[in-house]
Structure formats: structure tokens, C-alpha cells
Amino acid sequence: MTFRSVSIVCMLCVLFTSQARAQEQAEASVDLGVLAGANVADQAGRDVFAPHDKFGFIGGVSGVLRFSPRWSLQLDGLYVEKGGRENNDKDPGDPNDDEISLRYLEFPVLVKFAFSSGGTRPELFVGPSFAYELSCTFDTFPEGSSDPVDCADAGLQTRSLDVGVAFGADVEIPLGSGHLVIDGRGIVGLSSFDDSEADLDFRNRILSLMVGYRFAL
């Protein structure tokens, strides 16, 4: 192969690489929006007995970085209410269930795959979720003479950081200059949120349904 041929091949490679990068940059985009809805929370773990669901609010901001028509990375900043009810007396006949209410600022980092590249776009996602506790209250008689107190005052120690995994699906429907978003997800804590010397196993988990709107920047 002559020097001229090598030069032509190198020039073609550089040209192809430049075109590919330009195409990738043209496809990349950033969407920003809001999500809000409701969740059903309860607790899992070896020390949880007779758990019951607790309804709460979930909502906040959502940003999506699209690398290609099908792959994207989503970062949410959400206010999430978690917790649950449990019969700590381990007596199924006892109607009094203790209730713990935890409120977090949560940041899921989600890898997303879209089944279509345009129009109505159903997507699957999964990724880690980092929740920072804002407050925690404990109520011994939530159905009777309710008197919630701070968890620390009730002798409960909780971790300020709760790491979990988020997973689910959403669908983006073109609407106006952006997309209507319907999002269903679960978030499961990977470790106990208890931080006491007893080392109890209480893990958060929720199922949520949110509706929102995102638009391209």
C-alpha cells in the first residue's frame, strides 16, 4: 500500500468519525419536567411482623439525557413519603398497629430503553436510588388517639441515607411542545433503615404511579 493510499484511508476514517460524532451530538438532547402522584409503602425485613400498607405522596422534578433515539439516562429529584404500619405486639388480634412515617428527598438514577424512537414511546428503566431522610415520626395509635412523635423521641434511630434500587416503566405521549408522561415504578431499599444498637432489619419499599410532563430544552 502506497503512502497516498494510506493517506486516503486515514482521511476517510477521520471523515467517518467526524460524521458519526456529529450525528451522535445531533441526536443527543435534554428533557426537563415534573412528576407527581401517589405511592403505596410498606416495610420488609426479618423483624417486620404483620405489615400493612401506608399511602403517601411522591413528586418532584425529572430530567432526561437522551444519547440516542432508544437509550437515555434519567435523574429525578423527588419528595417521597414512606413507612408503614406494623403490629409490634405480634398479636394478629390486636387492632393497634404502630405507624412509622418517613419522608425523604430521593434521587433515582435510571438507565432507560425505549421500544420506539418516535411518537408514543413506551420505556423500561432501572437504576440505583439514593434517599436522604427529611423527617421521621412514630405513632402508637394511628387509628385511635393519634399522637405522633419524632422517631428519636420514641427511641427509634434511623439512617440518614437509604440506598435502594428503582425499576419500572413509563410511556411518553406527544402533547403540545413536549410529552405527557405516565410513570409506574417500584423502589426497594437494599439495607435496613434502622440505626440502633439492636440492628433491626426494616427495609423500605414502595409502589408508585405518577403523571407528569417533560419538554426538550
N, CA, C and O of each residue as an XYZ file, in Angstrom:
868
protein
N       0.857     -1.196      0.000
C       0.000      0.000      0.000
C       0.883      1.232      0.000
O       1.801      1.353      0.811
N       0.596      2.149     -0.921
C       1.418      3.343     -1.060
C       1.045      4.366     -0.007
O       0.006      4.278      0.648
N       1.940      5.348      0.133
C       1.692      6.433      1.088
C       0.410      7.176      0.740
O      -0.325      7.608      1.628
N       0.143      7.323     -0.557
C      -1.072      8.023     -0.980
C      -2.316      7.253     -0.564
O      -3.302      7.840     -0.118
N      -2.263      5.921     -0.714
C      -3.409      5.101     -0.330
C      -3.662      5.179      1.166
O      -4.807      5.293      1.603
N      -2.580      5.119      1.958
C      -2.713      5.228      3.407
C      -3.323      6.558      3.786
O      -4.178      6.623      4.669
N      -2.891      7.616      3.127
C      -3.417      8.944      3.415
C      -4.910      9.022      3.119
O      -5.667      9.625      3.879
N      -5.335      8.404      2.001
C      -6.752      8.422      1.638
C      -7.580      7.658      2.663
O      -8.657      8.102      3.060
N      -7.063      6.492      3.091
C      -7.777      5.690      4.090
C      -7.898      6.464      5.402
O      -8.967      6.474      6.011
N      -6.815      7.113      5.847
C      -6.847      7.892      7.083
C      -7.839      9.041      6.987
O      -8.581      9.317      7.929
N      -7.842      9.715      5.826
C      -8.771     10.820      5.653
C     -10.221     10.336      5.701
O     -11.081     11.003      6.277
N     -10.493      9.167      5.093
C     -11.840      8.614      5.118
C     -12.248      8.241      6.538
O     -13.395      8.449      6.933
N     -11.299      7.682      7.316
C     -11.593      7.316      8.704
C     -11.913      8.547      9.539
O     -12.852      8.552     10.334
N     -11.113      9.592      9.344
C     -11.352     10.828     10.084
C     -12.691     11.419      9.711
O     -13.430     11.886     10.578
N     -13.019     11.405      8.403
C     -14.284     11.954      7.945
C     -15.460     11.164      8.501
O     -16.456     11.752      8.923
N     -15.354      9.815      8.505
C     -16.424      8.969      9.027
C     -16.620      9.203     10.524
O     -17.748      9.299     11.006
N     -15.489      9.296     11.259
C     -15.570      9.526     12.702
C     -16.215     10.873     13.008
O     -17.033     10.984     13.922
N     -15.848     11.882     12.248
C     -16.413     13.220     12.464
C     -17.907     13.232     12.189
O     -18.678     13.851     12.922
N     -18.316     12.537     11.117
C     -19.735     12.476     10.796
C     -20.506     11.713     11.865
O     -21.617     12.098     12.228
N     -19.910     10.621     12.375
C     -20.578      9.830     13.409
C     -20.751     10.642     14.683
O     -21.811     10.616     15.309
N     -19.695     11.368     15.064
C     -19.792     12.207     16.264
C     -20.818     13.309     16.080
O     -21.578     13.615     16.998
N     -20.843     13.900     14.906
C     -21.818     14.963     14.649
C     -23.239     14.416     14.720
O     -24.143     15.084     15.223
N     -23.436     13.174     14.203
C     -24.751     12.568     14.260
C     -25.162     12.292     15.698
O     -26.304     12.539     16.085
N     -24.208     11.769     16.500
C     -24.496     11.498     17.904
C     -24.857     12.777     18.646
O     -25.793     12.797     19.445
N     -24.099     13.862     18.373
C     -24.385     15.124     19.024
C     -25.741     15.666     18.596
O     -26.450     16.274     19.397
N     -26.106     15.447     17.327
C     -27.396     15.921     16.851
C     -28.524     15.142     17.512
O     -29.587     15.704     17.775
N     -28.307     13.838     17.790
C     -29.334     13.017     18.400
C     -29.456     13.287     19.894
O     -30.532     13.105     20.463
N     -28.388     13.714     20.533
C     -28.424     13.936     21.971
C     -29.321     15.131     22.300
O     -29.307     16.150     21.609
N     -30.106     14.976     23.379
C     -30.994     16.050     23.792
C     -31.242     15.938     25.282
O     -30.986     14.901     25.893
N     -31.747     17.021     25.862
C     -32.060     17.058     27.285
C     -33.518     17.465     27.449
O     -33.960     18.470     26.892
N     -34.262     16.671     28.223
C     -35.650     16.966     28.545
C     -35.759     17.283     30.033
O     -35.046     16.698     30.849
N     -36.637     18.192     30.381
C     -36.849     18.569     31.777
C     -38.342     18.672     32.041
O     -39.102     19.133     31.189
N     -38.763     18.233     33.244
C     -40.176     18.304     33.551
C     -40.470     18.002     35.004
O     -39.581     18.031     35.856
N     -41.739     17.710     35.276
C     -42.192     17.432     36.636
C     -42.984     16.124     36.640
O     -43.577     15.733     35.635
N     -42.978     15.454     37.811
C     -43.751     14.237     38.039
C     -44.446     14.360     39.387
O     -43.885     14.937     40.318
N     -45.663     13.826     39.507
C     -46.365     13.828     40.781
C     -47.388     12.707     40.796
O     -47.974     12.368     39.767
N     -47.597     12.132     41.983
C     -48.563     11.049     42.092
C     -48.640     10.515     43.505
O     -48.357     11.228     44.467
N     -49.026      9.255     43.623
C     -49.227      8.614     44.923
C     -48.452      7.311     44.967
O     -48.160      6.705     43.936
N     -48.125      6.891     46.185
C     -47.455      5.607     46.343
C     -48.097      4.793     47.456
O     -48.794      5.327     48.319
N     -47.849      3.507     47.417
C     -48.234      2.597     48.477
C     -46.941      2.075     49.091
O     -46.135      1.448     48.404
N     -46.738      2.335     50.399
C     -45.492      1.980     51.072
C     -45.746      0.915     52.124
O     -46.808      0.870     52.745
N     -44.757      0.062     52.312
C     -44.746     -0.844     53.454
C     -43.299     -1.173     53.771
O     -42.379     -0.591     53.197
N     -43.106     -2.104     54.682
C     -41.763     -2.458     55.117
C     -41.525     -3.947     54.925
O     -42.442     -4.760     55.037
N     -40.279     -4.286     54.636
C     -39.856     -5.673     54.524
C     -38.672     -5.890     55.458
O     -38.041     -4.933     55.906
N     -38.380     -7.139     55.745
C     -37.254     -7.446     56.621
C     -37.611     -8.513     57.644
O     -38.786     -8.773     57.907
N     -36.586     -9.125     58.214
C     -36.820    -10.247     59.132
C     -37.496     -9.820     60.435
O     -38.091    -10.657     61.113
N     -37.419     -8.541     60.799
C     -38.010     -8.084     62.062
C     -39.378     -7.433     61.877
O     -39.943     -6.906     62.836
N     -39.913     -7.463     60.669
C     -41.226     -6.897     60.405
C     -42.280     -7.982     60.585
O     -42.147     -9.079     60.042
N     -43.334     -7.673     61.355
C     -44.413     -8.628     61.604
C     -45.747     -7.998     61.211
O     -46.053     -6.867     61.589
N     -46.531     -8.751     60.448
C     -47.861     -8.297     60.027
C     -47.845     -6.874     59.474
O     -48.520     -5.999     60.017
N     -47.083     -6.626     58.398
C     -47.030     -5.266     57.851
C     -48.324     -4.883     57.145
O     -49.049     -5.739     56.638
N     -48.600     -3.582     57.119
C     -49.771     -3.055     56.422
C     -49.337     -1.883     55.555
O     -48.358     -1.193     55.842
N     -50.096     -1.683     54.488
C     -49.760     -0.614     53.548
C     -50.058      0.762     54.135
O     -50.932      0.940     54.983
N     -49.283      1.724     53.637
C     -49.466      3.127     54.010
C     -49.391      3.955     52.732
O     -48.439      3.832     51.961
N     -50.398      4.797     52.510
C     -50.432      5.614     51.304
C     -49.694      6.930     51.531
O     -49.725      7.497     52.623
N     -49.030      7.403     50.478
C     -48.272      8.641     50.599
C     -48.160      9.365     49.270
O     -48.671      8.907     48.248
N     -47.488     10.496     49.303
C     -47.286     11.342     48.120
C     -45.880     11.146     47.584
O     -44.943     10.891     48.341
N     -45.743     11.267     46.267
C     -44.431     11.252     45.622
C     -44.470     12.258     44.471
O     -45.434     12.297     43.706
N     -43.421     13.070     44.354
C     -43.399     14.038     43.269
C     -42.159     14.905     43.296
O     -41.479     15.017     44.315
N     -41.877     15.516     42.153
C     -40.714     16.382     42.061
C     -40.350     16.678     40.618
O     -41.212     16.722     39.741
N     -39.059     16.881     40.385
C     -38.562     17.234     39.056
C     -37.897     16.028     38.413
O     -37.450     15.107     39.097
N     -37.840     16.048     37.088
C     -37.293     14.929     36.330
C     -36.538     15.448     35.121
O     -37.052     16.272     34.366
N     -35.312     14.962     34.939
C     -34.508     15.337     33.786
C     -34.021     14.114     33.034
O     -33.643     13.118     33.651
N     -34.024     14.175     31.711
C     -33.627     13.045     30.874
C     -32.574     13.500     29.872
O     -32.771     14.478     29.150
N     -31.451     12.781     29.835
C     -30.410     12.996     28.832
C     -30.498     11.864     27.819
O     -30.225     10.709     28.149
N     -30.872     12.187     26.602
C     -31.049     11.179     25.557
C     -29.768     11.060     24.732
O     -29.336     12.012     24.082
N     -29.169      9.858     24.776
C     -27.961      9.602     23.999
C     -28.285      9.186     22.570
O     -27.507      9.434     21.648
N     -29.433      8.554     22.397
C     -29.863      8.047     21.097
C     -31.380      7.967     21.117
O     -31.988      8.212     22.159
N     -32.016      7.627     19.986
C     -33.479      7.530     19.992
C     -34.026      6.493     20.969
O     -35.200      6.563     21.334
N     -33.200      5.524     21.404
C     -33.714      4.459     22.265
C     -33.096      4.444     23.666
O     -33.724      3.941     24.598
N     -31.910      4.968     23.838
C     -31.228      4.901     25.131
C     -31.135      6.288     25.756
O     -30.864      7.275     25.072
N     -31.365      6.349     27.072
C     -31.290      7.625     27.772
C     -30.961      7.396     29.239
O     -31.028      6.273     29.739
N     -30.604      8.478     29.918
C     -30.311      8.463     31.345
C     -31.214      9.482     32.027
O     -31.245     10.648     31.635
N     -31.951      9.043     33.051
C     -32.902      9.912     33.737
C     -32.483     10.122     35.186
O     -32.127      9.173     35.886
N     -32.530     11.376     35.626
C     -32.244     11.729     37.013
C     -33.457     12.473     37.571
O     -33.878     13.495     37.029
N     -34.013     11.941     38.668
C     -35.161     12.561     39.308
C     -34.771     13.101     40.678
O     -33.901     12.545     41.348
N     -35.412     14.174     41.086
C     -35.325     14.691     42.443
C     -36.723     14.708     43.030
O     -37.531     15.567     42.678
N     -37.023     13.756     43.933
C     -38.395     13.524     44.374
C     -38.539     13.642     45.887
O     -37.667     13.227     46.651
N     -39.660     14.217     46.295
C     -40.093     14.137     47.684
C     -40.941     12.878     47.804
O     -41.926     12.723     47.083
N     -40.565     11.974     48.716
C     -41.221     10.673     48.815
C     -41.611     10.393     50.263
O     -40.801     10.545     51.178
N     -42.858      9.985     50.455
C     -43.331      9.577     51.773
C     -43.343      8.054     51.849
O     -43.984      7.383     51.040
N     -42.622      7.519     52.837
C     -42.511      6.071     53.008
C     -42.940      5.695     54.426
O     -43.469      6.519     55.172
N     -42.701      4.445     54.775
C     -43.047      3.977     56.107
C     -43.972      2.788     56.046
O     -43.902      1.980     55.120
N     -44.853      2.679     57.048
C     -45.784      1.566     57.080
C     -46.362      1.370     58.461
O     -46.016      2.074     59.409
N     -47.241      0.409     58.553
C     -47.851      0.052     59.830
C     -47.488     -1.387     60.164
O     -47.352     -2.238     59.285
N     -47.334     -1.635     61.465
C     -46.929     -2.973     61.878
C     -47.461     -3.253     63.273
O     -47.515     -2.369     64.127
N     -47.854     -4.506     63.486
C     -48.283     -4.948     64.806
C     -47.048     -5.411     65.568
O     -46.643     -6.567     65.447
N     -46.446     -4.519     66.352
C     -45.222     -4.849     67.065
C     -45.449     -5.839     68.208
O     -44.503     -6.468     68.683
N     -46.714     -5.977     68.654
C     -47.008     -6.927     69.723
C     -47.058     -8.356     69.209
O     -47.194     -9.297     69.991
N     -46.948     -8.522     67.898
C     -47.013     -9.835     67.264
C     -48.278    -10.585     67.655
O     -48.275    -11.800     67.857
N     -49.351     -9.827     67.755
C     -50.656    -10.394     68.068
C     -51.611     -9.977     66.958
O     -52.082     -8.839     66.949
N     -51.910    -10.885     66.011
C     -52.788    -10.508     64.902
C     -54.154    -10.020     65.353
O     -54.829     -9.312     64.606
N     -54.573    -10.380     66.550
C     -55.864     -9.940     67.043
C     -55.853     -8.562     67.654
O     -56.913     -8.007     67.941
N     -54.684     -7.997     67.861
C     -54.565     -6.657     68.437
C     -54.809     -5.624     67.336
O     -54.057     -5.587     66.362
N     -55.848     -4.780     67.467
C     -56.159     -3.823     66.393
C     -55.194     -2.649     66.329
O     -55.218     -1.897     65.355
N     -54.347     -2.469     67.336
C     -53.458     -1.305     67.375
C     -52.168     -1.594     66.616
O     -51.350     -2.408     67.045
N     -52.000     -0.927     65.500
C     -50.795     -1.078     64.687
C     -49.960      0.185     64.799
O     -50.452      1.282     64.536
N     -48.700      0.038     65.187
C     -47.799      1.187     65.214
C     -47.549      1.666     63.788
O     -47.479      0.868     62.854
N     -47.417      2.975     63.637
C     -47.176      3.550     62.317
C     -45.906      4.384     62.339
O     -45.719      5.239     63.205
N     -45.045      4.122     61.378
C     -43.843      4.944     61.208
C     -43.952      5.659     59.871
O     -44.262      5.048     58.848
N     -43.694      6.961     59.891
C     -43.787      7.790     58.688
C     -42.424      8.409     58.413
O     -41.900      9.168     59.228
N     -41.859      8.081     57.262
C     -40.556      8.594     56.859
C     -40.717      9.434     55.603
O     -41.434      9.061     54.675
N     -40.043     10.567     55.591
C     -40.106     11.464     54.438
C     -38.680     11.678     53.930
O     -37.765     11.999     54.689
N     -38.528     11.489     52.622
C     -37.198     11.516     52.018
C     -37.145     12.485     50.847
O     -38.159     12.783     50.216
N     -35.948     12.966     50.573
C     -35.610     13.583     49.304
C     -34.809     12.535     48.545
O     -33.694     12.186     48.935
N     -35.388     12.040     47.461
C     -34.835     10.855     46.799
C     -34.357     11.183     45.392
O     -34.980     11.955     44.663
N     -33.210     10.560     45.026
C     -32.590     10.807     43.716
C     -32.371      9.483     42.992
O     -31.307      8.879     43.135
N     -33.351      9.015     42.217
C     -33.137      7.838     41.376
C     -32.303      8.195     40.144
O     -32.504      9.245     39.535
N     -31.369      7.319     39.784
C     -30.553      7.466     38.579
C     -30.879      6.275     37.691
O     -30.486      5.148     37.991
N     -31.599      6.521     36.596
C     -32.227      5.443     35.834
C     -31.665      5.339     34.420
O     -31.564      6.336     33.705
N     -31.306      4.131     34.033
C     -30.967      3.834     32.643
C     -32.246      3.385     31.954
O     -32.944      2.501     32.451
N     -32.560      3.996     30.797
C     -33.845      3.755     30.147
C     -33.661      3.214     28.728
O     -32.740      3.594     28.006
N     -34.568      2.318     28.362
C     -34.596      1.805     26.987
C     -35.995      2.004     26.429
O     -36.979      1.598     27.048
N     -36.084      2.628     25.259
C     -37.366      2.895     24.615
C     -37.631      1.865     23.529
O     -36.722      1.465     22.802
N     -38.891      1.437     23.425
C     -39.268      0.443     22.420
C     -39.560      1.067     21.067
O     -39.700      0.350     20.076
N     -39.655      2.381     21.007
C     -39.838      3.074     19.732
C     -39.020      4.355     19.762
O     -38.699      4.879     20.829
N     -38.693      4.843     18.591
C     -37.835      6.020     18.504
C     -38.596      7.307     18.261
O     -37.989      8.374     18.173
N     -39.913      7.229     18.151
C     -40.697      8.431     17.921
C     -42.150      8.204     18.271
O     -42.572      7.074     18.518
N     -42.925      9.296     18.292
C     -44.331      9.197     18.625
C     -44.526      8.777     20.074
O     -43.746      9.167     20.943
N     -45.559      7.987     20.342
C     -45.777      7.441     21.676
C     -44.656      6.456     21.984
O     -44.401      5.533     21.210
N     -43.989      6.656     23.119
C     -42.743      5.929     23.391
C     -42.828      5.198     24.729
O     -42.653      5.829     25.771
N     -43.093      3.873     24.737
C     -43.012      3.096     25.982
C     -41.562      2.782     26.322
O     -40.762      2.483     25.435
N     -41.219      2.852     27.623
C     -39.834      2.680     28.048
C     -39.757      1.820     29.313
O     -40.669      1.828     30.140
N     -38.673      1.094     29.445
C     -38.327      0.390     30.671
C     -37.119      1.072     31.307
O     -36.281      1.630     30.599
N     -37.022      1.032     32.653
C     -35.879      1.666     33.313
C     -35.522      0.929     34.593
O     -36.347      0.237     35.191
N     -34.274      1.095     34.994
C     -33.772      0.517     36.236
C     -32.530      1.293     36.656
O     -31.807      1.822     35.811
N     -32.284      1.359     37.964
C     -31.085      2.046     38.433
C     -31.093      2.238     39.930
O     -32.098      1.959     40.584
N     -29.988      2.710     40.489
C     -29.903      2.950     41.934
C     -30.699      4.181     42.336
O     -30.968      5.063     41.520
N     -31.072      4.222     43.622
C     -31.835      5.347     44.148
C     -31.276      5.717     45.521
O     -31.093      4.856     46.381
N     -31.009      7.007     45.713
C     -30.382      7.492     46.939
C     -31.357      8.428     47.655
O     -31.699      9.495     47.145
N     -31.803      8.008     48.854
C     -32.814      8.767     49.595
C     -32.200      9.364     50.858
O     -31.548      8.664     51.633
N     -32.416     10.673     51.057
C     -31.909     11.380     52.234
C     -33.096     11.746     53.136
O     -34.018     12.446     52.718
N     -33.050     11.265     54.362
C     -34.183     11.448     55.261
C     -34.387     12.914     55.625
O     -33.446     13.615     55.999
N     -35.639     13.364     55.507
C     -36.017     14.707     55.915
C     -36.631     14.709     57.307
O     -36.354     15.599     58.111
N     -37.460     13.715     57.592
C     -38.094     13.616     58.908
C     -38.594     12.198     59.124
O     -38.751     11.420     58.184
N     -38.843     11.880     60.411
C     -39.366     10.566     60.784
C     -40.246     10.742     62.015
O     -39.813     11.317     63.014
N     -41.489     10.246     61.944
C     -42.403     10.306     63.083
C     -42.952      8.914     63.374
O     -43.048      8.063     62.490
N     -43.309      8.709     64.638
C     -43.817      7.415     65.098
C     -45.124      7.635     65.836
O     -45.237      8.544     66.659
N     -46.121      6.792     65.536
C     -47.445      6.920     66.139
C     -47.887      5.546     66.628
O     -47.963      4.604     65.840
N     -48.182      5.421     67.934
C     -48.568      4.134     68.507
C     -50.024      3.794     68.222
O     -50.376      2.621     68.101
N     -50.873      4.817     68.115
C     -52.300      4.574     67.895
C     -52.796      5.414     66.718
O     -53.544      6.370     66.923
N     -52.398      5.078     65.495
C     -52.789      5.914     64.356
C     -54.285      5.914     64.093
O     -54.803      6.869     63.514
N     -54.998      4.863     64.505
C     -56.437      4.788     64.262
C     -57.241      5.307     65.449
O     -58.451      5.502     65.331
N     -56.585      5.536     66.606
C     -57.310      5.986     67.792
C     -56.865      7.364     68.210
O     -56.965      8.320     67.440
N     -56.368      7.468     69.445
C     -55.886      8.755     69.954
C     -54.499      9.033     69.395
O     -53.490      8.875     70.082
N     -54.469      9.453     68.128
C     -53.218      9.662     67.418
C     -52.374     10.738     68.103
O     -52.858     11.824     68.422
N     -51.107     10.406     68.318
C     -50.178     11.355     68.937
C     -48.774     11.086     68.403
O     -47.917     10.580     69.127
N     -48.539     11.430     67.122
C     -47.226     11.150     66.537
C     -46.119     11.964     67.194
O     -46.304     13.135     67.527
N     -44.970     11.328     67.376
C     -43.806     11.987     67.951
C     -42.612     11.738     67.038
O     -42.630     10.841     66.195
N     -41.594     12.535     67.222
C     -40.363     12.341     66.471
C     -39.782     10.978     66.798
O     -39.825     10.537     67.946
N     -39.238     10.312     65.786
C     -38.716      8.955     65.983
C     -37.638      8.918     67.056
O     -37.576      7.966     67.834
N     -36.788      9.941     67.109
C     -35.726      9.969     68.113
C     -36.320     10.020     69.522
O     -35.794      9.396     70.444
N     -37.429     10.772     69.687
C     -38.079     10.857     70.993
C     -38.742      9.536     71.381
O     -38.950      9.257     72.561
N     -39.071      8.728     70.372
C     -39.680      7.422     70.632
C     -38.630      6.326     70.802
O     -38.969      5.152     70.953
N     -37.363      6.710     70.777
C     -36.291      5.734     70.942
C     -35.911      5.009     69.678
O     -35.242      3.978     69.734
N     -36.334      5.540     68.505
C     -36.017      4.911     67.221
C     -34.908      5.693     66.526
O     -35.010      6.907     66.348
N     -33.866      5.001     66.142
C     -32.751      5.610     65.432
C     -32.783      5.154     63.975
O     -32.831      3.955     63.700
N     -32.757      6.101     63.049
C     -32.816      5.772     61.631
C     -31.600      6.339     60.902
O     -30.983      7.309     61.344
N     -31.279      5.718     59.791
C     -30.149      6.171     58.983
C     -30.573      7.366     58.126
O     -31.695      7.420     57.621
N     -29.671      8.301     57.978
C     -29.987      9.486     57.176
C     -29.987      9.174     55.686
O     -30.633      9.879     54.910
N     -29.266      8.118     55.271
C     -29.196      7.737     53.859
C     -29.772      6.341     53.683
O     -29.373      5.403     54.374
N     -30.713      6.210     52.752
C     -31.328      4.927     52.438
C     -31.085      4.644     50.958
O     -31.622      5.338     50.095
N     -30.287      3.639     50.671
C     -29.945      3.302     49.289
C     -30.825      2.145     48.819
O     -30.979      1.145     49.520
N     -31.395      2.292     47.637
C     -32.253      1.251     47.097
C     -32.084      1.100     45.605
O     -31.181      1.681     45.004
N     -32.961      0.314     45.015
C     -32.980      0.146     43.560
C     -34.375      0.496     43.063
O     -35.378      0.073     43.637
N     -34.423      1.272     41.991
C     -35.685      1.678     41.377
C     -35.828      0.970     40.033
O     -34.850      0.771     39.313
N     -37.053      0.598     39.713
C     -37.308     -0.105     38.458
C     -38.750      0.132     38.047
O     -39.606      0.401     38.890
N     -39.017      0.032     36.764
C     -40.385      0.224     36.322
C     -40.475      0.527     34.839
O     -39.599      0.167     34.053
N     -41.561      1.200     34.478
C     -41.810      1.532     33.079
C     -42.582      2.840     33.004
O     -43.297      3.216     33.933
N     -42.424      3.515     31.892
C     -43.238      4.708     31.637
C     -43.610      4.755     30.167
O     -43.089      3.996     29.349
N     -44.506      5.648     29.855
C     -44.869      5.889     28.465
C     -44.917      7.390     28.260
O     -45.503      8.119     29.060
N     -44.294      7.846     27.177
C     -44.289      9.259     26.827
C     -45.191      9.470     25.620
O     -45.011      8.846     24.574
N     -46.165     10.361     25.785
C     -47.155     10.618     24.736
C     -46.989     12.053     24.257
O     -47.082     12.976     25.066
N     -46.744     12.272     22.963
C     -46.588     13.649     22.469
C     -47.795     14.509     22.805
O     -48.940     14.127     22.560
N     -47.517     15.684     23.374
C     -48.576     16.616     23.751
C     -48.015     18.027     23.699
O     -47.138     18.384     24.486
N     -48.516     18.819     22.780
C     -48.015     20.174     22.631
C     -46.547     20.170     22.225
O     -46.151     19.460     21.300
N     -45.746     20.965     22.922
C     -44.321     21.048     22.603
C     -43.484     20.028     23.371
O     -42.260     20.013     23.248
N     -44.142     19.168     24.169
C     -43.413     18.182     24.951
C     -44.126     16.848     24.964
O     -44.766     16.455     23.988
N     -44.003     16.145     26.106
C     -44.592     14.816     26.229
C     -45.318     14.675     27.565
O     -44.790     15.058     28.609
N     -46.532     14.122     27.525
C     -47.206     13.676     28.729
C     -46.558     12.373     29.164
O     -46.338     11.483     28.343
N     -46.247     12.251     30.467
C     -45.538     11.077     30.981
C     -46.418     10.362     32.005
O     -46.943     10.982     32.929
N     -46.572      9.054     31.828
C     -47.228      8.193     32.817
C     -46.178      7.206     33.302
O     -45.647      6.420     32.518
N     -45.878      7.248     34.603
C     -44.735      6.535     35.177
C     -45.197      5.612     36.302
O     -45.835      6.062     37.254
N     -44.877      4.325     36.193
C     -45.134      3.370     37.258
C     -43.827      2.723     37.682
O     -43.098      2.179     36.852
N     -43.532      2.783     38.974
C     -42.233      2.269     39.421
C     -42.305      1.675     40.827
O     -43.218      1.958     41.602
N     -41.330      0.862     41.119
C     -41.113      0.370     42.466
C     -39.740      0.796     42.942
O     -38.809      0.903     42.144
N     -39.606      1.041     44.239
C     -38.314      1.356     44.854
C     -38.177      0.466     46.084
O     -39.019      0.498     46.981
N     -37.120     -0.319     46.120
C     -36.896     -1.271     47.209
C     -35.580     -0.939     47.895
O     -34.539     -0.850     47.244
N     -35.628     -0.753     49.221
C     -34.406     -0.496     49.979
C     -33.509     -1.720     50.012
O     -33.987     -2.845     50.155
N     -32.225     -1.502     49.881
C     -31.267     -2.614     49.856
C     -30.749     -2.976     51.239
O     -30.161     -4.042     51.423
N     -30.963     -2.095     52.216
C     -30.494     -2.363     53.579
C     -31.468     -1.752     54.572
O     -32.340     -0.968     54.199
N     -31.312     -2.119     55.841
C     -32.217     -1.631     56.880
C     -32.009     -0.140     57.127
O     -30.885      0.360     57.097
N     -33.127      0.563     57.374
C     -33.003      1.976     57.737
C     -32.842      2.165     59.238
O     -32.680      3.291     59.708
N     -32.886      1.059     60.003
C     -32.678      1.133     61.449
C     -31.202      1.354     61.751
O     -30.337      0.702     61.166
N     -30.920      2.277     62.666
C     -29.530      2.598     63.018
C     -29.300      2.463     64.521
O     -28.416      3.112     65.080
N     -30.096      1.620     65.168
C     -29.964      1.418     66.609
C     -28.997      0.277     66.904
O     -28.578     -0.451     66.004
N     -28.647      0.135     68.193
C     -27.762     -0.946     68.601
C     -28.414     -2.314     68.420
O     -27.716     -3.324     68.328
N     -29.738     -2.354     68.367
C     -30.447     -3.628     68.169
C     -30.243     -4.178     66.756
O     -30.450     -5.368     66.519
N     -29.841     -3.320     65.824
C     -29.570     -3.736     64.444
C     -30.772     -4.475     63.850
O     -30.640     -5.588     63.342
N     -31.951     -3.835     63.922
C     -33.165     -4.434     63.393
C     -33.199     -4.333     61.867
O     -32.635     -3.411     61.277
N     -33.869     -5.294     61.249
C     -33.958     -5.346     59.793
C     -35.311     -4.802     59.344
O     -36.297     -5.536     59.282
N     -35.347     -3.497     59.030
C     -36.527     -2.832     58.484
C     -36.116     -2.157     57.182
O     -35.292     -1.242     57.188
N     -36.682     -2.601     56.071
C     -36.342     -2.028     54.771
C     -37.574     -1.412     54.114
O     -38.664     -1.985     54.133
N     -37.372     -0.229     53.532
C     -38.456      0.465     52.839
C     -38.729     -0.161     51.476
O     -37.828     -0.670     50.811
N     -39.989     -0.107     51.084
C     -40.335     -0.436     49.709
C     -41.642      0.267     49.362
O     -42.535      0.399     50.200
N     -41.738      0.715     48.115
C     -42.944      1.406     47.658
C     -43.272      0.992     46.232
O     -42.405      0.547     45.481
N     -44.536      1.149     45.879
C     -45.015      1.104     44.505
C     -45.702      2.437     44.245
O     -46.518      2.887     45.050
N     -45.374      3.068     43.124
C     -45.925      4.403     42.872
C     -46.453      4.524     41.453
O     -46.041      3.796     40.550
N     -47.373      5.461     41.281
C     -47.889      5.831     39.973
C     -47.860      7.347     39.889
O     -48.448      8.038     40.721
N     -47.166      7.862     38.870
C     -47.027      9.300     38.699
C     -47.429      9.721     37.293
O     -47.339      8.950     36.338
N     -47.871     10.954     37.198
C     -48.179     11.583     35.900
C     -47.391     12.875     35.845
O     -47.266     13.572     36.852
N     -46.862     13.198     34.685
C     -46.077     14.412     34.570
C     -45.980     14.913     33.152
O     -46.669     14.438     32.250
N     -45.103     15.888     32.977
C     -44.899     16.495     31.666
C     -43.438     16.878     31.530
O     -42.855     17.483     32.430
N     -42.843     16.516     30.379
C     -41.452     16.876     30.082
C     -41.366     17.529     28.717
O     -42.107     17.190     27.794
N     -40.433     18.486     28.610
C     -40.231     19.183     27.337
C     -38.734     19.292     27.075
O     -37.934     19.297     28.010
N     -38.363     19.379     25.821
C     -36.971     19.472     25.420
C     -36.437     20.880     25.647
O     -37.106     21.866     25.336
N     -35.226     20.966     26.194
C     -34.580     22.269     26.407
C     -33.930     22.758     25.111
O     -33.336     23.836     25.087
